[in-house]
Amino acid sequence: MAFFLAQILTGLANAAALFLVASGLSLIFGVTRIVNFAHGSFYMLGAFVGVTLMDILPGHVGFWGAILLTGLAVGLIGAFVEIVVLRPVYRAPELFQLVATFGVILVIQDLALMIWGAEDRLGPRAPGLRGVWRIFGEPVPKYDIVLIAITPVILFALWYLITRTRMGTLVRAATQDREMVGALGVNQAWLFTGVFALGSALAGLGGALQLPKGGADLLMDFNIIGSVFVVVVIGGMGSLPGAFIAAVIISVLNVFGVAYLPQSTLVLMYVVMAVVLIVRPYGLLGREEVAGEHGQVGAPERPIRPYGARGRMVVIALLAALALLPLVADKFILTLMIDVIVFALFAASLHFILGSGGLVSFGHAAFFGGGAYAAALLVFHTDTPMELAFIAAPFAAGLLALGIGWFCIRLSGVYFAMLTLAFSQLVWSLAFQWRSVTRGDDGLVNIWPADWLNATAPFYYFTLAMGVGGILFLRHIIHAPFGYALRAGRDSPRQAEAMGINVKRVQFAAFAVAGAMAGLAGGIFVFSKGSVFPTELEIAASFDVLIVVFLGGVKTLAGGVVGAAFLTGVEDWLTRLEYWRLILGLLIIAVVIIAPEGIVGSLRTLWVRIRHIEEEEAK
């Protein structure tokens, strides 16, 4: 009994920092609707700023004063980020702002590297709280007990702020109806800035408070952001009590998971999230979404039509240039172009459900990696010929998409996105831990193409045929009646249902098609690299392709292809530089601010303006 109590107390102590960070994210999302993936970066900044101030300020007052000053400093940094980066793109599609937060992550990562260096920083012990107290004979760190006592105080303070102050009233009103708050004369810009600063300050406090239990390192942002989003989604987006309950549940379960089922710790919280969302689609204390909220992609400004004669000529010329490329390019360029084509097909498969269906998936890498693993497993364990193994890749990924989509399609917005992330993590865990089949992080190697393709130029033509064929297949579906039904369900689901369209069934079918095309890209990938590792299934792979789609342009069919070519080329050049993340992050932020419609959408708008000017001058 004493051991169980000690485990529970450890879980409650771990929940303190997690709740602080999650409550800040929940506040930010509730008011601004920003899916802020840079929130973990403010947590990391809190740790580094905190450990620096604690080295300067001595004693009890210095320690706790450093924590408060850290919260203030990180809050000011958050306000600066909101004003400079996010405020200019509030009128863009809601999830397009997600791309801007990825740019912020990259910038903060390299700035932290410049300022504090690559070495981890150990956190100081809390003055007067060294050692343990024994509870029923079990040792419990004194600082853990203090954290457990602090957490309800912070929850009460946030509750009082939200329910008993004018700012809290505005926050609650903005959470329910932002447009009405603006119509009443409230300066929404400064309200958003204040809430973003408060949320960032809470993340910074969380980073500083955990220092005696850990330290500060450059991986803290990515290590916590998954847990934070899980907590917020389980509790219900925008619900502070829900975030508190979810933080306690996740932290306590993780402690017992480490003690009794260590192999489950990689995915335990994602399993809990998946179960909660299947039973309660909007979290424990969340509310049902309204169409158009929570990151759903709005209707396009103009109908999507097939290319005219000029557009077809441009595409034919581009394909002809790609076909002639092996005659003039060296092996490196051909290999790079293979990577671009694979990534373009992968991005086009996500764009198919995101741009046309309004379904934002955070776990699309499950199908890319799933197709790659399906082909590799057949070759590795059964010596299946490359041709048959390659055909199996899209079929296996499509079946996986059918299974995952059956649970996910009934949700929408961020809840849909997070459930796809949960299932993606389950697939990644399977590949990572089932070593007898997948060889774990050692990966499956020596998965080479057949002899007739075992050279760069032939495989390039194979990749070009499969990649372009897959992209054209997706474009054909979008311009078919099925594509119109898919867009109708995105733009006006109730009206589409009234017209006899089964919106969920259409979305389910589109999800399966997108998964199969991602698996086709994965099949090409595994034979181009000769190996596959669990990294192809990680969250980062899903986010990379999501960034590509938004950078290229959500509301144009060429967005995914152009975005993939742009980011692949830029990354290949930038990664040779020392602080390439900083430059790439600034580049992403610049594109988001200057071209909020994406690269293709902005070029199209520019072309329309030029044509309009020419027509006016001709008159």
N, C-alpha and C positions, 0 to 999 in steps of 0.2 A: 504493500500500500504506500509506504513512504517513497519507494522508487517511482511509482506512478505519479505521485504528487510532485516530486522533483522534476520529472519530465514535463509535466503540465506547466510548472512555473518557468522552466526554461523556454517552453513554447510561447508563453505569455510575454516573457522578456523580449524574445525575438520579434514578437508582433508589434512592439512599440515603434521601432524605426519603420517597419513595413507599413503600419497604419499611418504614420506621419506622411510618408511619401505618397501613399495611395489616396489619402484624404486631399492632399494638394492636387493630385491629378483629377480626382473626382470633382473638385470645385471648378477647376479650369474647364473641364469638359462640360459640366452642367451649364455654365454661362456662355462660354465662347464656342462650344461644339468642336473645339480643336482636339484631334487625336494626337496628343503631344508625346511623340516618342523620344523627344529630347529631355523628358522629365528625369530620366535616370542620370543624365549629364549634370543636372543641378544637384542631385544626390551626391554624385562624385565630387563636384565642386565644394559641397558642404564639408565633405571629409577632408579634402586638401586644405581649404581655408581654415577649417577648425583646427587641424593639427598644427598649422603654422601659427595661429593665434595662441594656442595652448603652450607652444614653446616660448612665446613672448610673455604671456601673462601668467604669473605664478600663483600658487595657492588655490584655496577653495573658490574665492571670488573670481580669480583669473580663469579657472576651469569653466565654471558655469557662465561667467561673463563672455568667455570665448564662444560658447555655444550660442548665446543670444546674439552676439555680434555676427556670428556666421550666418544665422538666419536672416538678419538684416542685409548683410552683404550679398547673399545669394538672391534675396528678394529684389534688390536693386538691379542685379545682373539680369534677372528674369524680366523686370520691367523694360530694361534696355532692349532685350531680345524681342519682346512683344512689340515695342514701338518701331524698331528698325526693320525687323524681318516679317512679323506676322500681320501687323496693322495694314501694310500695303496690299495684302492678298486676302483680306476678309471677304471681298466680293467675288473671289474665285470659288469654284466648287469646293465644298467643305473639306473633302479628303485630299484636295490638291495641297492644302496647307500641311498635310502630313509630310509631303516631300520637303517642304521648307524646314520642318523639324529634323529631318534626316541630315540636311545640310548643316544645321546647328550642331548636331551630334559630332559630325566630322570636324567642324571648326573647334569646338570645345576640346575634343580629344587631343588635337595637335597643340593647342594653346596650353593645355595642362602639361603636355610633354615638354614644351619649351620652358615653362615656369618651374615645374617641380621635378623634372627629369623622369627617367624610366623606372627608377627603383621604387619599390614599395615603401611606404612610410608607416611605421608602427605607431599605434595610438597610445597616448599616455594613460596610466591608471588614474581613475577618479580619486582625488585626495580624500582621505578618510573612509574610502569604500573599498580598500584592498581586503582580500581574504574572503571568507565565506561565513555564513550563518548556517547552523545545523537545524534542519526542520525534520522532526521525527527521525533524527539520526542521519539524514541525507544532507550532504553539503550543497548549499545553494549560494552562488556568488552574491555578495552584498549589492553590487551594482545592478544585478538582475532584479532584485527586490525593489530597488529605487525606480527602475524603468517601469516595472509593473504598477507602481504607485503613481508615476507621472502620467501614464497613458490615459486613465480616466479623467485626470485634470485637464489634459489637452482636449479630450473629447468634449468635456463640459464647456471649456472656453470657446471651442468652435461652435457648439450648439448655441451658446449665449450670443455669440457674434451673429449667427445666421438668423436666430429667432427673436432677438431682443434689441437689435440695433437697426438704424436706418440703412446702413450698408447691407446688412443681412436681408432686410426687406427687399432691397433692389436686386440682390443676388437671387433670392427666391423668385422674384417676379421675372427676372431675365431668364431663369431656368425654365419657367413655364411658357413665357411669350416675350421673346426679345423685341419683336417689332412693336408691341404695345408699349413696352418700356421706353423705346425711342420716341413713340408718338406722344408720350406724356412729358417730353422735354428733358429726359435724362440723357446726359452725355455718355452715350454707349462706349465711345472710344476710351474714355478714362475709367469707366466701370470695368471694361475688359482688362485694361492695364493693371488696375488695382487687384482684380481677382487673380490675374496671371502672376503678379508679384507675390501675392499671399501664398498661392500654390507653390511657387518656386521657393519661397522662404521655408515652407513646411518641409519640402524635400531637402533643403540645406540643413535644417534642424535634424532631420532624420539621419543624414550623413554624419553630422558632428556627434550626435548622441551615441552612434554605434562604435565610435573610435575606441573606447576602452575594451570592447568585445572583439575588435578586429584591427582595422587600420585603413589606410588609403592607398588605392592602386588604380591604374588606368583602365582596368576591366570592370570596375564597380558598376558603371552605367549599364553595360549589357547584362551583367549578372543579376541585377535587380529588376530591370524593366519588365521582364516577362512575368515575374511574381507580382509586380505592382498592377499590371493590367489584368491578371487573373483575379486579384483581390477586388479591383474596381468592378469588373464584369460580374463576378459572383455576387457581390453586394448589391449591384444595380448601379448603372452609370448615373452619377450625380447624387448618390445617397451616401452621406457621411456615416450614419449608423450602420448601413449595409457594409461600408468599407471596414468599419471596426469589427463587425461580426466576422466578415470574411477573413480579415487579417488574423484574427485569433484562430479560426478554424484551420487555415492553411499552415500557420506556424506550428500549432500543436500537432497536426497530422504529420508534418515534416519531421518533427522531433521523434515521434513514435515510429515513423517510417525508417529513419536512420537506425533506430535501435532494433527493430524487429523485421523489417523488410527492406534492407539497404538497396536492393536492385530496383526498387520502385521509386526511389527518390528523384530520378530524372524526369518522371512524368506524372508523379502522384497528384500534383496540384492541377495539371491539365485534365486528368481523369475526373477529379472533383468538379472542375469547371464544366466539363462536357456533361456530366450527370446533372448538375444544377440547371444548365441551359436547356437540356432536353426536357426536364421536369417543369422548370419555370423559365420560359424563354427570355425574360427580361431581368433575371437575377432575383436575389432574395427579396430586396426592397425596392427594386426598380419599377418604372412605369412603362406602359406600352408606348411604343414609338408612334409618331405621326409621320405619314408619308412625306418624304423630303427632308426629314431630320436625320441626325446622327450619321452624317457622312454619306448618305445616298447620293448617287450621281444624278444631277438634274437633267432635264430634257435638253437636247441640243438646240442651238439657236437656229439652225437651218436643217431641212431634211437631208438624210444621207442618200446620195444617188450614185449610180455607177459613173465611172469616169467618162468624160466626153472624148471626142476624137483626139484633142490635144493631150489629154491625160494618158490615153492609151498609147500614144506615140512616145511619150516620155518613159512609160513603163517598159515598152518594147526596147527602146534605146538602152535603158539601164540593164535589162536582162541580156541584151547583146553584148554590152561591155563586160558583164560578169562572165558570160560564156567565153569571151576572148581573153580573159585575164590570165589563164595559165600560159598563154603564148608570150607574155611580156613580164610576168611577175615571178619573183623567186619563191622558194619554199616557205620562207617566213611569212610573206604576204598572203600566200594561199592558206596557210594554217590559221592566220588571223582572220581571214575571210570566212573560213569554216566556222570559227567561233562566233563571228558576227551573225551568220545565217542561222546557226543553232539557237542563239540567243534571240534572234528576231522571231523565229517560229515560237519559241517559248513565250515571248512577250505577246505575240499575236493571239496565242491561245488564252492568255489572261485577259487581253483587251476584248476578246469575243464576249466574255461574260460581264466584264466591268463596263465597257463603253456601251454595248448594246443591251445588256441585261441589268445594269445597275447593281451587280453583285460584286462586292469588293472582298476578295479572298486574301487572307494573310497566310494561307498555307498551300499555295499553288505549287510549291516545290515538291510536295508529296507526290504529285503525278509525274513531274519531270524526273525526280530521283527514282520513283516507283517504276517507270518505264525502263530507266537505265539498269536498275537492279534486276528486273525481270529478264532482260536480255542477257545480262552478265551471269546470272545464276544458271540459266540454261547452258551457256557455253562452259562455265567453270565446272559444274557438277555432272553434266550429261554429254559434254562435247557436241552439243547441238550445232549444226551448221549456222554460220553467221546469218544467212538469208532467213531461216526460220526463226532464229532468236530475235532478229530485228522486227519481223512481223509481230512477234509476241509482245513487243514493248508497248505499242499503242493499245492493244487489246487489254493487257493487264492493267495499264493506267486507267483505261476507260471503265473497267470493272471496279477498280478502286474508287474512282469518282462516283460511280453509281452507289456504292456502299456508303461513302461519306456524305454524298449529296442527299441521301434519303433522310439523314438526321438534320442536315444544315438548312435545306431549302425553306423550311417553314419559318426560319428566322429572317431578320433583315438588318441592314445597317451594320453597326459595330458588333452587335451580338452574333450576326452571321459570320463576320470576319473573324471574331475570336474563336468561334466554334470550329471553323476551318483550321485555325492555328492549333487548337487543341488536338484535332485528329492528325494534323501534320506532325506534331511532336510525338504522338503515339507511333506513327510510322517510322520516324527518325529513331526513336528508342528501340524499336524492333530491330532495325538495321544495325544499331550500335551495340546492342547487348546479345543478340542471337549469334554468337561467335561461331558456333558449330556449322551454321549455314552461310552467314554473311561475312564471317571473319572479322566482324567488329570494325574498330578503327584501323585495322590493317588493310581493309578494303579487298576488293576482288581485282586481281591484276592479270595481265596477259590476255586481255579480251580484245583480240585484234580482228580486223575485217578479213574477209575471204581473200584468197590469193589474187583474184582479178581486180580487187580494190586496194591491195596492199601497197599503194604508192600515193603520193600526195595529190597529183593531178587527177587520177581516176576517182579517188575518194572525194575530191573537191566537186567534181561533176555529179557524183552520187548525192552529196550533200545539197548541192544547188537544186537538183531535180526534186528531192524529197522536201527540202525546206520551202522552195517556191511553190511546189504542189500543195503542201499543207496550208500555206498562207492563202493561196487562191481558192482552195476548198472552203476555208473559213469565210472569205469574202463572198463566195457564191451563196453560202447559207444565209449570210446577212442580207443579201439582196433578194432572197427567196421569200415566199409567204411566211415561212417559219421565222425569218429574221424580223419581218414586220410585226409578227405577233410578239416576239421577244421584246422589241422596243416599245410596243404598246403596253405590255405589262410593266415595263420600267417607268414610263411616263405617266400612266394613269391606270393603275391596276383595277380599280373599281369599275371604270368604264370598259376596260378590256373584258372583265368578267361578265359585265352586262351584255357585251356583244357575243358572248359564247366562247371566249378564249379561256382555257384552263391555265391561268398564269403560272401556278406552281408547277404544273406538269411540263409546260414549255421551258421554264427555268431549270427544272431537273434534267431535261434532255440536253439543254445547252451546257449545263455543268458537266455532264458526261462527255459531250463532244469536246469541250475545252480540255478536260482531263486526258482524253485520248490523244489530242494534238500535242499536249505537253509531253505525254509519254513518247510520241514520235520523235520530238526533239531530244528527249533523253536517250532514245535508242541510237540516234546519230551520234550524240555526245560520247556515249560509252565506247563506241568503236573508233571514234576519232582520237580519244585519249588512251585507249587500251586499258582502262581501269575505271573503277567507280568507288567512292568512299562516302561515308555517312554525311560528310559536309554538304553533299548535293541535296540533302533533305533538310538542312538546318533552316532556322528562321531567317537567317541573313540572306539565303538564296531567294526566299519568297519576297523579302523586302527589296532586294535588288531589282527583281523583275517588276515589282510594283512601282518603284521609282522610275524605271525606264518608260512604263506606260504613261505615267503622268507627265514626265518630261517631254515625251513625244507629242502628247495631246490625247486626252480621253475622248473628245468628241469628233475625232477623225479616224478613219479606218487605217491610215498609214502611221498613226501615232506610235504604236508598239514597235514597228519595223524601224522607223527613223530614230526613235529613242534608243533602241538597242544598238544600232550602228554608231550613234553619237557617243553613248556612254562607253561602249567597248573601245572605241578609238581613243577617247580622252583618257580612260583609265590606263590603257597600254602605255601612253606617253607619260602620264602623271606619276605612275607608280615607280618610275625611275628617279623621282625627286625625293628628298629627305622628308619634307613636310607635305606630302602629296594629299593627305586628307584635308588639310587646311585649304589648299587651293581648290580641290574638288568640291568641298563644302561651300566655299564662297561662290564657285561657278554655279552650283545647283541653286543657291539662294538667289543669285543674279537672274538666272533663267526664270525662276518662280515669280520674281517681282516684275521683271521687264516683260516677260512673255507668259502671263498667267493662263493663256489658252494652250500652252505647250508649244514646242518648236513648230510643228506642222500647222497647228491652228493659227499661230501668230503670222507665219509666212503666208497662209491663205488670206488672212485678214488684210495683210499688207498688200497682197496682189489685188484684192478687191478694191482697195482704196486707190491704188495706182490706176486701175482700169477706169474707176469712176472719174478720177481727175482727167484722164485722157479723153473720156467721153465728153466731159464738161468743156474741155478746151476745144474739142472738135466742133461743138455747137457754136 
